[in-house]
Protein backbone atom coordinates (compact mmCIF):
# COMPACT_ATOMS: atom_id res chain seq x y z
CA UNK A 1 0.00 0.00 0.00
CA UNK A 2 1.29 3.44 -0.93
CA UNK A 3 1.63 5.89 1.95
CA UNK A 4 -0.19 9.21 2.30
CA UNK A 5 1.18 11.95 4.51
CA UNK A 6 -1.37 13.85 6.60
CA UNK A 7 -0.24 17.05 8.31
CA UNK A 8 -3.08 17.23 10.82
CA UNK A 9 -4.51 20.23 12.60
CA UNK A 10 -7.39 20.10 15.06
CA UNK A 11 -10.89 18.83 14.43
CA UNK A 12 -12.52 15.84 12.80
CA UNK A 13 -11.39 16.38 9.20
CA UNK A 14 -7.91 14.82 9.61
CA UNK A 15 -9.49 11.66 11.04
CA UNK A 16 -12.06 11.48 8.24
CA UNK A 17 -9.26 11.87 5.71
CA UNK A 18 -7.17 9.14 7.37
CA UNK A 19 -10.14 6.75 7.24
CA UNK A 20 -10.83 7.64 3.61
CA UNK A 21 -7.16 7.08 2.77
CA UNK A 22 -7.30 3.58 4.25
CA UNK A 23 -10.46 2.90 2.22
CA UNK A 24 -8.46 3.86 -0.89
CA UNK A 25 -5.59 1.51 0.04
CA UNK A 26 -3.32 4.24 1.34
CA UNK A 27 -1.33 4.01 4.59
CA UNK A 28 -1.71 7.27 6.57
CA UNK A 29 1.48 8.73 8.01
CA UNK A 30 0.17 11.42 10.34
CA UNK A 31 2.09 14.47 11.54
CA UNK A 32 0.04 16.09 14.29
CA UNK A 33 0.74 19.83 14.61
CA UNK A 34 -1.78 20.78 17.31
CA UNK A 35 -2.42 19.66 20.87
CA UNK A 36 -5.36 17.49 19.81
CA UNK A 37 -5.81 14.02 21.29
CA UNK A 38 -3.49 11.67 19.40
CA UNK A 39 -5.81 8.77 20.26
CA UNK A 40 -8.18 9.98 17.55
CA UNK A 41 -5.90 8.21 15.06
CA UNK A 42 -5.72 4.95 17.00
CA UNK A 43 -6.11 1.97 14.69
CA UNK A 44 -6.07 4.22 11.61
CA UNK A 45 -2.61 5.77 11.23
CA UNK A 46 0.27 3.63 10.02
CA UNK A 47 2.63 6.09 11.76
CA UNK A 48 1.95 9.02 14.09
CA UNK A 49 4.40 11.83 14.88
CA UNK A 50 3.88 15.09 16.76
CA UNK A 51 5.67 18.34 15.92
CA UNK A 52 4.97 22.04 16.38
CA UNK A 53 3.46 23.91 13.46
CA UNK A 54 6.75 25.82 13.12
CA UNK A 55 8.97 22.74 12.76
CA UNK A 56 8.57 22.52 9.01
CA UNK A 57 12.00 21.04 8.36
CA UNK A 58 11.39 18.11 10.75
CA UNK A 59 7.91 17.59 9.32
CA UNK A 60 9.23 17.34 5.77
CA UNK A 61 12.15 15.08 6.70
CA UNK A 62 9.97 12.72 8.74
CA UNK A 63 7.53 12.30 5.86
CA UNK A 64 10.33 11.70 3.37
CA UNK A 65 12.07 9.22 5.70
CA UNK A 66 8.75 7.35 5.99
CA UNK A 67 8.55 6.97 2.22
CA UNK A 68 5.79 9.54 1.70
CA UNK A 69 5.48 11.19 -1.70
CA UNK A 70 2.03 12.77 -1.47
CA UNK A 71 0.75 14.80 1.48
CA UNK A 72 -2.45 16.51 2.54
CA UNK A 73 -2.48 19.43 4.99
CA UNK A 74 -5.83 19.43 6.78
CA UNK A 75 -7.47 20.45 10.06
CA UNK A 76 -7.87 23.66 11.98
CA UNK A 77 -4.86 25.80 12.86
CA UNK A 78 -5.80 29.18 14.28
CA UNK A 79 -4.45 32.05 12.18
CA UNK A 80 -3.62 34.05 15.31
CA UNK A 81 -0.79 31.62 16.06
CA UNK A 82 1.35 34.09 14.10
CA UNK A 83 0.69 36.66 16.84
CA UNK A 84 2.14 34.60 19.69
CA UNK A 85 5.39 32.71 20.31
CA UNK A 86 5.60 29.15 19.08
CA UNK A 87 8.34 26.55 18.54
CA UNK A 88 10.09 27.10 15.22
CA UNK A 89 13.12 25.78 13.39
CA UNK A 90 15.65 27.54 11.17
CA UNK A 91 13.66 26.92 7.98
CA UNK A 92 10.51 28.45 9.46
CA UNK A 93 12.47 31.44 10.77
CA UNK A 94 13.79 32.04 7.26
CA UNK A 95 10.27 31.83 5.79
CA UNK A 96 8.90 34.25 8.40
CA UNK A 97 11.74 36.74 7.91
CA UNK A 98 11.42 36.68 4.12
CA UNK A 99 7.66 37.27 4.35
CA UNK A 100 7.48 39.41 7.49
CA UNK A 101 5.60 42.27 5.81
CA UNK A 102 3.24 40.08 3.82
CA UNK A 103 -0.18 38.54 4.43
CA UNK A 104 -0.55 35.16 6.21
CA UNK A 105 -1.33 33.54 2.84
CA UNK A 106 2.15 34.50 1.61
CA UNK A 107 3.71 32.70 4.58
CA UNK A 108 1.60 29.63 3.89
CA UNK A 109 2.55 29.67 0.21
CA UNK A 110 6.22 29.90 1.12
CA UNK A 111 5.84 26.89 3.42
CA UNK A 112 4.15 24.93 0.63
CA UNK A 113 6.96 25.85 -1.75
CA UNK A 114 9.49 24.53 0.75
CA UNK A 115 7.63 21.23 1.19
CA UNK A 116 7.39 20.78 -2.57
CA UNK A 117 11.04 21.64 -3.08
CA UNK A 118 11.89 18.95 -0.51
CA UNK A 119 10.16 16.39 -2.74
CA UNK A 120 6.57 16.25 -1.45
CA UNK A 121 3.47 16.68 -3.61
CA UNK A 122 0.74 18.60 -1.76
CA UNK A 123 -2.74 17.34 -2.64
CA UNK A 124 -5.97 19.30 -2.26
CA UNK A 125 -7.90 18.58 0.92
CA UNK A 126 -10.89 17.20 -0.97
CA UNK A 127 -8.86 14.50 -2.77
CA UNK A 128 -10.58 11.72 -0.80
CA UNK A 129 -13.43 13.75 0.74
CA UNK A 130 -15.60 14.68 -2.25
CA UNK A 131 -18.64 13.25 -0.46
CA UNK A 132 -18.50 16.20 1.96
CA UNK A 133 -18.99 18.78 -0.84
CA UNK A 134 -22.66 19.68 -1.45
CA UNK A 135 -24.21 20.06 -4.88
CA UNK A 136 -26.02 23.34 -5.75
CA UNK A 137 -29.47 23.92 -4.31
CA UNK A 138 -31.44 24.29 -1.10
CA UNK A 139 -30.36 21.39 1.11
CA UNK A 140 -33.22 21.72 3.60
CA UNK A 141 -36.96 21.40 3.08
CA UNK A 142 -37.16 24.88 4.55
CA UNK A 143 -36.78 27.45 1.75
CA UNK A 144 -35.36 30.97 2.06
CA UNK A 145 -37.75 33.86 1.52
CA UNK A 146 -37.40 36.23 -1.44
CA UNK A 147 -35.80 38.83 0.85
CA UNK A 148 -33.38 36.23 2.23
CA UNK A 149 -32.48 35.17 -1.32
CA UNK A 150 -31.44 38.75 -2.04
CA UNK A 151 -29.37 38.76 1.16
CA UNK A 152 -27.76 35.45 0.12
CA UNK A 153 -26.69 36.96 -3.21
CA UNK A 154 -25.17 40.00 -1.52
CA UNK A 155 -23.64 37.89 1.24
CA UNK A 156 -21.88 35.42 -1.05
CA UNK A 157 -20.60 38.26 -3.27
CA UNK A 158 -19.31 40.19 -0.24
CA UNK A 159 -17.76 37.09 1.30
CA UNK A 160 -15.89 36.34 -1.93
CA UNK A 161 -14.59 39.91 -2.09
CA UNK A 162 -13.38 39.71 1.53
CA UNK A 163 -11.75 36.34 0.87
CA UNK A 164 -10.00 37.77 -2.21
CA UNK A 165 -8.42 40.35 0.10
CA UNK A 166 -7.34 37.59 2.52
CA UNK A 167 -9.50 39.02 5.30
CA UNK A 168 -12.09 36.31 6.04
CA UNK A 169 -14.74 34.08 4.50
CA UNK A 170 -17.93 34.80 6.46
CA UNK A 171 -20.42 37.65 6.26
CA UNK A 172 -23.60 38.27 8.27
CA UNK A 173 -26.41 40.22 6.56
CA UNK A 174 -29.99 41.28 7.19
CA UNK A 175 -32.26 43.33 4.93
CA UNK A 176 -29.35 44.02 2.58
CA UNK A 177 -27.27 45.51 5.42
CA UNK A 178 -23.85 43.99 6.13
CA UNK A 179 -23.71 43.46 9.89
CA UNK A 180 -20.39 41.65 10.37
CA UNK A 181 -17.38 40.57 8.32
CA UNK A 182 -15.03 37.86 9.53
CA UNK A 183 -11.49 38.84 10.41
CA UNK A 184 -9.04 36.92 12.59
CA UNK A 185 -11.67 36.00 15.23
CA UNK A 186 -13.13 33.19 13.12
CA UNK A 187 -16.52 32.16 11.76
CA UNK A 188 -18.40 31.48 15.00
CA UNK A 189 -17.41 34.75 16.66
CA UNK A 190 -18.42 36.63 13.51
CA UNK A 191 -21.84 34.97 13.51
CA UNK A 192 -22.33 35.87 17.17
CA UNK A 193 -21.34 39.49 16.56
CA UNK A 194 -23.58 39.88 13.50
CA UNK A 195 -26.43 37.98 15.11
CA UNK A 196 -26.35 40.19 18.19
CA UNK A 197 -26.67 43.21 15.93
CA UNK A 198 -29.30 41.89 13.53
CA UNK A 199 -31.32 39.75 15.90
CA UNK A 200 -33.67 37.06 14.58
CA UNK A 201 -33.49 36.00 10.93
CA UNK A 202 -29.96 37.05 9.89
CA UNK A 203 -28.42 35.47 6.80
CA UNK A 204 -24.91 34.05 7.14
CA UNK A 205 -22.86 33.55 3.97
CA UNK A 206 -19.52 31.78 3.69
CA UNK A 207 -17.35 31.76 0.57
CA UNK A 208 -13.77 31.28 -0.58
CA UNK A 209 -11.57 33.48 -2.75
CA UNK A 210 -11.82 33.21 -6.53
CA UNK A 211 -8.36 31.63 -6.63
CA UNK A 212 -8.59 29.86 -3.27
CA UNK A 213 -5.87 27.30 -2.55
CA UNK A 214 -7.73 24.13 -1.60
CA UNK A 215 -4.44 22.48 -0.64
CA UNK A 216 -4.43 24.38 2.66
CA UNK A 217 -8.10 25.06 3.35
CA UNK A 218 -11.61 24.07 2.36
CA UNK A 219 -14.30 26.26 3.98
CA UNK A 220 -16.11 24.01 6.47
CA UNK A 221 -19.38 24.08 8.39
CA UNK A 222 -20.55 21.59 10.97
CA UNK A 223 -22.58 21.12 14.11
CA UNK A 224 -20.63 23.69 16.12
CA UNK A 225 -21.39 26.42 13.60
CA UNK A 226 -25.01 25.29 13.43
CA UNK A 227 -25.35 25.64 17.20
CA UNK A 228 -24.05 29.22 16.99
CA UNK A 229 -26.55 29.95 14.22
CA UNK A 230 -29.29 28.62 16.47
CA UNK A 231 -28.11 30.74 19.41
CA UNK A 232 -28.48 33.94 17.38
CA UNK A 233 -31.71 32.73 15.73
CA UNK A 234 -30.26 32.94 12.22
CA UNK A 235 -32.61 32.24 9.32
CA UNK A 236 -30.23 31.06 6.59
CA UNK A 237 -26.75 29.64 6.11
CA UNK A 238 -25.44 29.98 2.54
CA UNK A 239 -22.25 28.24 1.41
CA UNK A 240 -20.59 27.60 -1.92
CA UNK A 241 -21.57 24.39 -3.67
CA UNK A 242 -18.67 22.01 -4.42
CA UNK A 243 -16.30 24.32 -2.53
CA UNK A 244 -17.42 23.80 1.08
CA UNK A 245 -17.20 20.81 3.40
CA UNK A 246 -20.47 20.07 5.22
CA UNK A 247 -19.68 17.75 8.12
CA UNK A 248 -22.03 14.83 8.85
CA UNK A 249 -24.47 16.22 6.30
CA UNK A 250 -27.52 14.09 7.17
CA UNK A 251 -27.41 14.98 10.87
CA UNK A 252 -26.53 18.57 9.96
CA UNK A 253 -29.60 18.98 7.73
CA UNK A 254 -31.88 17.24 10.23
CA UNK A 255 -30.78 19.58 13.01
CA UNK A 256 -31.07 22.63 10.73
CA UNK A 257 -34.68 21.67 10.01
CA UNK A 258 -35.30 21.39 13.74
CA UNK A 259 -33.79 24.85 14.26
CA UNK A 260 -35.78 26.28 11.31
CA UNK A 261 -32.63 27.33 9.46
CA UNK A 262 -32.50 27.08 5.66
CA UNK A 263 -29.23 25.70 4.26
CA UNK A 264 -28.37 26.80 0.72
CA UNK A 265 -25.47 25.69 -1.50
CA UNK A 266 -24.81 28.44 -4.04
CA UNK A 267 -23.33 27.77 -7.49
C-alpha positions in Angstrom: 0.0 0.0 0.0 1.3 3.4 -0.9 1.6 5.9 2.0 -0.2 9.2 2.3 1.2 12.0 4.5 -1.4 13.9 6.6 -0.2 17.0 8.3 -3.1 17.2 10.8 -4.5 20.2 12.6 -7.4 20.1 15.1 -10.9 18.8 14.4 -12.5 15.8 12.8 -11.4 16.4 9.2 -7.9 14.8 9.6 -9.5 11.7 11.0 -12.1 11.5 8.2 -9.3 11.9 5.7 -7.2 9.1 7.4 -10.1 6.7 7.2 -10.8 7.6 3.6 -7.2 7.1 2.8 -7.3 3.6 4.3 -10.5 2.9 2.2 -8.5 3.9 -0.9 -5.6 1.5 0.0 -3.3 4.2 1.3 -1.3 4.0 4.6 -1.7 7.3 6.6 1.5 8.7 8.0 0.2 11.4 10.3 2.1 14.5 11.5 0.0 16.1 14.3 0.7 19.8 14.6 -1.8 20.8 17.3 -2.4 19.7 20.9 -5.4 17.5 19.8 -5.8 14.0 21.3 -3.5 11.7 19.4 -5.8 8.8 20.3 -8.2 10.0 17.6 -5.9 8.2 15.1 -5.7 4.9 17.0 -6.1 2.0 14.7 -6.1 4.2 11.6 -2.6 5.8 11.2 0.3 3.6 10.0 2.6 6.1 11.8 1.9 9.0 14.1 4.4 11.8 14.9 3.9 15.1 16.8 5.7 18.3 15.9 5.0 22.0 16.4 3.5 23.9 13.5 6.7 25.8 13.1 9.0 22.7 12.8 8.6 22.5 9.0 12.0 21.0 8.4 11.4 18.1 10.8 7.9 17.6 9.3 9.2 17.3 5.8 12.1 15.1 6.7 10.0 12.7 8.7 7.5 12.3 5.9 10.3 11.7 3.4 12.1 9.2 5.7 8.8 7.3 6.0 8.6 7.0 2.2 5.8 9.5 1.7 5.5 11.2 -1.7 2.0 12.8 -1.5 0.8 14.8 1.5 -2.5 16.5 2.5 -2.5 19.4 5.0 -5.8 19.4 6.8 -7.5 20.5 10.1 -7.9 23.7 12.0 -4.9 25.8 12.9 -5.8 29.2 14.3 -4.4 32.1 12.2 -3.6 34.1 15.3 -0.8 31.6 16.1 1.4 34.1 14.1 0.7 36.7 16.8 2.1 34.6 19.7 5.4 32.7 20.3 5.6 29.1 19.1 8.3 26.5 18.5 10.1 27.1 15.2 13.1 25.8 13.4 15.6 27.5 11.2 13.7 26.9 8.0 10.5 28.4 9.5 12.5 31.4 10.8 13.8 32.0 7.3 10.3 31.8 5.8 8.9 34.2 8.4 11.7 36.7 7.9 11.4 36.7 4.1 7.7 37.3 4.3 7.5 39.4 7.5 5.6 42.3 5.8 3.2 40.1 3.8 -0.2 38.5 4.4 -0.6 35.2 6.2 -1.3 33.5 2.8 2.2 34.5 1.6 3.7 32.7 4.6 1.6 29.6 3.9 2.6 29.7 0.2 6.2 29.9 1.1 5.8 26.9 3.4 4.1 24.9 0.6 7.0 25.9 -1.8 9.5 24.5 0.8 7.6 21.2 1.2 7.4 20.8 -2.6 11.0 21.6 -3.1 11.9 19.0 -0.5 10.2 16.4 -2.7 6.6 16.3 -1.4 3.5 16.7 -3.6 0.7 18.6 -1.8 -2.7 17.3 -2.6 -6.0 19.3 -2.3 -7.9 18.6 0.9 -10.9 17.2 -1.0 -8.9 14.5 -2.8 -10.6 11.7 -0.8 -13.4 13.8 0.7 -15.6 14.7 -2.2 -18.6 13.3 -0.5 -18.5 16.2 2.0 -19.0 18.8 -0.8 -22.7 19.7 -1.4 -24.2 20.1 -4.9 -26.0 23.3 -5.7 -29.5 23.9 -4.3 -31.4 24.3 -1.1 -30.4 21.4 1.1 -33.2 21.7 3.6 -37.0 21.4 3.1 -37.2 24.9 4.5 -36.8 27.4 1.8 -35.4 31.0 2.1 -37.8 33.9 1.5 -37.4 36.2 -1.4 -35.8 38.8 0.8 -33.4 36.2 2.2 -32.5 35.2 -1.3 -31.4 38.8 -2.0 -29.4 38.8 1.2 -27.8 35.5 0.1 -26.7 37.0 -3.2 -25.2 40.0 -1.5 -23.6 37.9 1.2 -21.9 35.4 -1.1 -20.6 38.3 -3.3 -19.3 40.2 -0.2 -17.8 37.1 1.3 -15.9 36.3 -1.9 -14.6 39.9 -2.1 -13.4 39.7 1.5 -11.8 36.3 0.9 -10.0 37.8 -2.2 -8.4 40.4 0.1 -7.3 37.6 2.5 -9.5 39.0 5.3 -12.1 36.3 6.0 -14.7 34.1 4.5 -17.9 34.8 6.5 -20.4 37.7 6.3 -23.6 38.3 8.3 -26.4 40.2 6.6 -30.0 41.3 7.2 -32.3 43.3 4.9 -29.3 44.0 2.6 -27.3 45.5 5.4 -23.9 44.0 6.1 -23.7 43.5 9.9 -20.4 41.6 10.4 -17.4 40.6 8.3 -15.0 37.9 9.5 -11.5 38.8 10.4 -9.0 36.9 12.6 -11.7 36.0 15.2 -13.1 33.2 13.1 -16.5 32.2 11.8 -18.4 31.5 15.0 -17.4 34.7 16.7 -18.4 36.6 13.5 -21.8 35.0 13.5 -22.3 35.9 17.2 -21.3 39.5 16.6 -23.6 39.9 13.5 -26.4 38.0 15.1 -26.4 40.2 18.2 -26.7 43.2 15.9 -29.3 41.9 13.5 -31.3 39.8 15.9 -33.7 37.1 14.6 -33.5 36.0 10.9 -30.0 37.1 9.9 -28.4 35.5 6.8 -24.9 34.0 7.1 -22.9 33.5 4.0 -19.5 31.8 3.7 -17.3 31.8 0.6 -13.8 31.3 -0.6 -11.6 33.5 -2.8 -11.8 33.2 -6.5 -8.4 31.6 -6.6 -8.6 29.9 -3.3 -5.9 27.3 -2.5 -7.7 24.1 -1.6 -4.4 22.5 -0.6 -4.4 24.4 2.7 -8.1 25.1 3.4 -11.6 24.1 2.4 -14.3 26.3 4.0 -16.1 24.0 6.5 -19.4 24.1 8.4 -20.5 21.6 11.0 -22.6 21.1 14.1 -20.6 23.7 16.1 -21.4 26.4 13.6 -25.0 25.3 13.4 -25.3 25.6 17.2 -24.0 29.2 17.0 -26.6 29.9 14.2 -29.3 28.6 16.5 -28.1 30.7 19.4 -28.5 33.9 17.4 -31.7 32.7 15.7 -30.3 32.9 12.2 -32.6 32.2 9.3 -30.2 31.1 6.6 -26.8 29.6 6.1 -25.4 30.0 2.5 -22.3 28.2 1.4 -20.6 27.6 -1.9 -21.6 24.4 -3.7 -18.7 22.0 -4.4 -16.3 24.3 -2.5 -17.4 23.8 1.1 -17.2 20.8 3.4 -20.5 20.1 5.2 -19.7 17.8 8.1 -22.0 14.8 8.8 -24.5 16.2 6.3 -27.5 14.1 7.2 -27.4 15.0 10.9 -26.5 18.6 10.0 -29.6 19.0 7.7 -31.9 17.2 10.2 -30.8 19.6 13.0 -31.1 22.6 10.7 -34.7 21.7 10.0 -35.3 21.4 13.7 -33.8 24.9 14.3 -35.8 26.3 11.3 -32.6 27.3 9.5 -32.5 27.1 5.7 -29.2 25.7 4.3 -28.4 26.8 0.7 -25.5 25.7 -1.5 -24.8 28.4 -4.0 -23.3 27.8 -7.5 
